[in-house]
Amino acid sequence: MAESLGAYVFGKFDSEGKLEVSPYLRSGDEKTIVTHNFCDATTWWTESERVTSGAAVVVSGSDRKVWTLPHSNIIDVSHGKIFEEDSLVSNVSHDYSVNVYVGGVLKTERTPFAQSGGDYVMNYASGTITFASAIDSKNSVHVSYSYAGGSGWWMTPSSGTIINIEFAEAQFSKNIEMNDTLVTTVYGYAGIFAPEYVALGLLASGSLIPLQPDYYKTIANIIEEAMGAYPVIPAIGGSVRGIADEIYGFPFQYRAKKSLTSAYGLRLKISLQNNIAYGGELCSLTYYTTIEPIT
C-alpha cells in the first residue's frame, strides 16, 4: 500500500528500481484569511455596531452641505481596504452599507475612486458627509451605517468544521507607529476546557474563555517570532489605488497545524489591547488555511 507523507504519495518502484512519487492535493478547502488593517479603524468590521436611520447634524456655520454623524470610523467596504470585501458584505443582512436619506429620499454616494459625480462624498474616518449641493432647510438627513466598536478581529470556524492554520505572515508599512500592544488569543468553550468551573456553576458550558493569550508589545517581539523576512515591496500602484510606503512582510511557518475546531468552540481573536489604532498605512496578518468538515 502507498504511504502518504506531506504533499506526496510514495508508491511502487519503477523498472529502474526508482521509487515513484506523485503529488496529491491536501484534504479540505484552501482559504486565505486576512485580518483587518490595525492602522485603519474604518476596516474594523468584526466588532462593529450598526446604526439604523440615525440623524446627522449639519456642521455649525456651514452652507448645509457638510453634515456629521455622531460616530467616527465608519466601516468602509467599498474602497478595497478590506480583503475580499465583496464576499464580506454578503454575510450580513445590512452588508455594512452606508445609506444616506435626505427628506426620506435615498441619495447616491460618489462611485469609489471617481473624481466627480454622486450626490455626496463620505469621509469614513471622521464620519463627515459632504453633499454636492446644499440641503434645503426643510429637510433632515438620516443615515444607516456601521462604525468600529472595537479593534478585535475573529477567526471562527463554521459549525461542523475545522480551520487548520498552516502558516501565516504579517505585513507592515515602513511608516507604522505601534501605539498599542497586539494581543492574539485562542478561545474555547468552558465546558470543554474548564469543566470544574461549569460544575461549580461559575461558568456556562457554552461560554468562551481565553486559553492562550500572547502579547506583542513592540515590533521587535513580532519580528523575533518570524522565520525571516520577505523582500521589501516598494510603493507601487499610484496615488489612488496603490500603496504609498514600503511594505515589509514576515512569514510564520508552523511545524504542526494549528487547528480551530468548532465543536470545542475554538476561535482566534487578534486585537489591540487598548483599541488604539496604529499610525501609518498598514498592519495586517494573513493566514493560509484549509477548512474541512469534522468527521
C-alpha positions in Angstrom: 0.0 0.0 0.0 1.1 3.6 -0.7 2.2 5.6 2.3 1.4 9.3 2.4 3.9 11.9 3.6 3.4 15.7 3.3 2.1 16.5 -0.1 3.3 13.4 -1.8 2.3 9.7 -2.2 5.1 7.1 -2.3 4.0 4.1 -4.3 5.7 1.3 -6.1 9.2 1.2 -7.7 9.6 1.7 -11.5 11.5 -0.6 -13.9 14.8 1.0 -12.9 14.2 0.5 -9.2 13.4 4.1 -8.5 10.6 5.0 -6.1 7.7 6.5 -7.9 6.5 9.7 -6.3 3.3 11.7 -7.2 1.8 14.8 -5.7 -1.7 14.8 -4.3 -4.0 17.6 -3.1 -4.5 18.2 0.6 -7.9 17.4 2.0 -10.2 20.4 2.7 -10.8 23.7 1.0 -7.9 26.2 0.8 -8.8 29.6 2.2 -6.7 32.7 2.6 -7.9 34.7 5.6 -6.7 38.3 6.3 -7.3 40.4 9.3 -8.5 44.0 9.1 -5.9 46.8 9.0 -4.9 47.7 12.5 -3.8 51.1 11.2 -7.3 51.9 9.9 -10.3 51.7 12.2 -12.7 52.1 9.2 -11.8 48.4 8.4 -12.6 47.1 11.9 -15.9 45.4 10.8 -15.8 42.3 13.2 -16.9 44.2 16.3 -18.7 47.0 14.5 -22.0 48.4 15.8 -25.0 49.2 13.5 -27.0 52.4 13.5 -30.3 52.4 11.6 -31.6 55.8 10.3 -29.5 57.9 12.8 -29.8 61.7 12.5 -26.8 63.5 11.0 -26.1 67.1 12.2 -25.3 70.0 10.0 -21.9 71.4 10.7 -22.3 74.7 12.5 -21.9 77.8 10.3 -21.8 75.9 7.1 -24.0 76.2 4.0 -25.8 73.0 4.8 -23.5 71.0 2.6 -21.4 69.4 5.3 -23.1 67.1 7.8 -21.5 65.0 10.6 -22.5 61.6 12.1 -22.4 61.1 15.9 -19.7 58.4 15.3 -16.4 58.3 13.5 -14.6 55.4 11.9 -17.5 54.3 9.7 -16.9 50.9 8.2 -15.8 51.2 4.6 -16.5 48.1 2.4 -16.4 50.0 -0.9 -12.8 51.1 -1.5 -10.7 47.9 -1.4 -9.4 48.5 2.2 -10.6 45.0 3.3 -9.5 41.8 1.7 -12.4 40.1 -0.2 -14.8 42.9 0.9 -17.4 41.9 -1.7 -17.7 38.5 -0.1 -17.8 40.1 3.4 -20.9 42.2 2.6 -22.9 39.1 1.6 -22.6 37.6 5.0 -24.8 40.1 6.9 -28.2 41.5 6.0 -27.2 45.1 6.3 -24.0 44.5 4.2 -22.2 47.2 6.2 -23.6 49.7 3.7 -23.9 53.5 4.3 -27.4 54.6 3.3 -28.0 58.4 3.3 -31.5 59.8 3.1 -32.4 63.4 2.6 -36.1 64.1 3.4 -36.7 60.3 3.2 -35.1 60.0 -0.3 -32.1 57.7 -0.7 -29.0 59.6 -2.1 -26.1 58.2 -4.1 -22.5 58.2 -2.9 -19.8 59.1 -5.4 -18.6 56.0 -7.1 -15.4 54.6 -5.4 -12.2 56.1 -6.9 -14.1 58.5 -9.1 -13.1 62.2 -9.0 -16.6 63.5 -9.5 -20.2 62.6 -9.6 -22.7 61.3 -7.0 -24.9 63.2 -4.5 -22.3 63.2 -1.7 -18.8 62.3 -0.7 -18.2 60.3 2.6 -15.2 60.8 4.9 -15.3 57.4 6.7 -12.7 58.2 9.3 -14.3 61.4 10.5 -17.9 60.4 9.8 -18.5 63.5 7.7 -20.8 63.7 4.7 -20.3 66.5 2.1 -23.2 67.0 -0.3 -22.7 68.3 -3.9 -25.4 70.9 -3.2 -26.8 72.5 0.0 -29.6 70.6 1.7 -32.9 72.6 1.9 -33.6 73.7 5.5 -37.0 71.9 5.3 -35.2 68.5 5.0 -33.3 66.5 7.6 -30.5 63.9 6.9 -30.7 60.4 8.3 -28.1 57.7 7.8 -27.8 54.0 8.3 -24.2 52.8 8.9 -21.8 50.7 10.8 -19.0 52.0 13.0 -16.0 50.5 14.7 -16.9 49.3 18.2 -13.5 47.7 19.0 -10.3 46.5 17.4 -11.0 42.8 17.8 -10.8 40.6 14.7 -12.1 37.0 15.0 -11.4 33.8 13.0 -14.2 31.4 13.8 -14.9 28.1 12.1 -18.4 27.5 10.9 -20.5 24.8 12.7 -19.3 21.3 11.9 -15.9 22.4 10.5 -12.2 22.8 11.4 -9.9 25.6 10.3 -6.4 24.3 10.0 -3.9 27.2 10.1 -0.8 26.0 8.2 1.3 29.2 8.0 0.9 32.9 8.3 2.6 36.2 7.6 2.5 39.7 8.9 2.6 42.9 6.8 3.7 46.3 8.0 4.2 49.6 6.2 7.6 51.2 6.8 5.8 54.2 8.5 3.9 52.1 11.0 3.7 53.5 14.6 3.0 50.8 17.1 0.8 52.7 19.5 -0.7 49.7 21.4 0.0 46.1 22.4 -1.1 43.5 19.8 -2.8 40.6 21.5 -3.6 37.2 20.0 -5.9 34.9 22.0 -7.3 31.5 21.4 -10.8 31.0 23.0 -12.7 27.8 23.6 -15.9 26.5 25.4 -15.7 26.5 29.2 -17.5 23.1 29.2 -14.5 21.6 27.3 -11.6 23.5 28.8 -12.8 24.4 32.3 -15.4 21.8 33.3 -14.7 22.2 37.0 -15.9 25.9 36.9 -19.0 24.8 35.0 -19.7 22.1 37.6 -19.5 24.8 40.3 -21.9 27.0 38.4 -19.4 29.7 37.9 -19.4 29.5 34.1 -21.9 28.3 31.5 -20.8 25.4 29.4 -21.0 27.3 26.2 -19.3 30.4 27.4 -16.0 31.3 25.8 -12.8 31.5 27.9 -9.3 32.7 26.9 -6.9 29.8 26.6 -3.7 31.1 25.1 -3.1 34.8 25.0 0.1 36.1 23.5 1.2 39.8 23.8 3.4 41.6 21.3 4.4 44.9 23.0 7.0 46.0 20.4 7.6 45.5 16.7 10.7 43.5 17.7 8.5 41.0 19.6 6.8 40.1 16.3 9.9 40.1 14.2 11.7 37.8 16.7 9.0 35.1 16.3 9.1 35.3 12.5 11.0 32.8 10.3 12.7 35.5 8.3 11.6 38.4 6.1 10.3 38.8 2.6 11.8 41.2 0.1 10.6 44.8 0.7 7.7 45.8 -1.5 8.2 49.4 -2.8 5.5 52.0 -3.1 3.5 50.9 -6.1 0.2 51.3 -7.8 -0.3 55.1 -7.9 -1.8 57.6 -5.5 -5.4 56.4 -5.7 -5.3 52.6 -5.6 -1.7 52.0 -4.7 0.5 51.7 -1.6 2.2 54.9 -0.5 5.0 53.5 1.6 7.3 50.4 1.5 5.7 47.2 2.9 7.7 44.7 5.0 6.5 41.1 5.2 7.4 38.5 7.8 6.5 34.8 7.4 5.5 32.4 10.3 6.0 28.7 9.5 4.3 26.2 11.8 5.9 22.8 12.3 2.4 21.5 13.2 -1.0 22.5 12.1 -2.9 24.9 14.5 -6.5 23.8 14.3 -9.6 25.6 15.4 -12.4 23.0 15.9 -16.0 24.4 16.0 -17.2 21.6 18.3 -14.8 22.8 21.0 -15.7 26.5 20.4 -12.1 27.2 19.4 -11.6 30.5 17.7 -8.8 33.1 17.3 -9.0 36.7 18.3 -6.5 39.4 17.4 -6.9 42.8 18.9 -5.2 45.9 20.2 -5.2 45.9 24.0 -6.5 49.4 24.4 -8.1 49.8 20.9 -5.7 52.5 19.9 -5.1 52.3 16.1 -1.6 52.1 14.9 -0.2 55.1 12.9 1.0 54.6 9.4 -0.5 52.9 6.4 -0.7 49.1 7.0 -0.6 46.5 9.7 -2.4 43.2 8.9 -1.9 39.5 9.2 -2.6 36.8 6.6 -3.4 33.2 7.4 -3.2 30.4 4.9 -5.6 27.7 5.9 -7.6 24.6 4.9 -11.1 24.1 6.1 -12.6 20.6 6.4 -15.6 19.0 8.0 -15.5 17.3 11.4 -15.5 13.6 10.8 
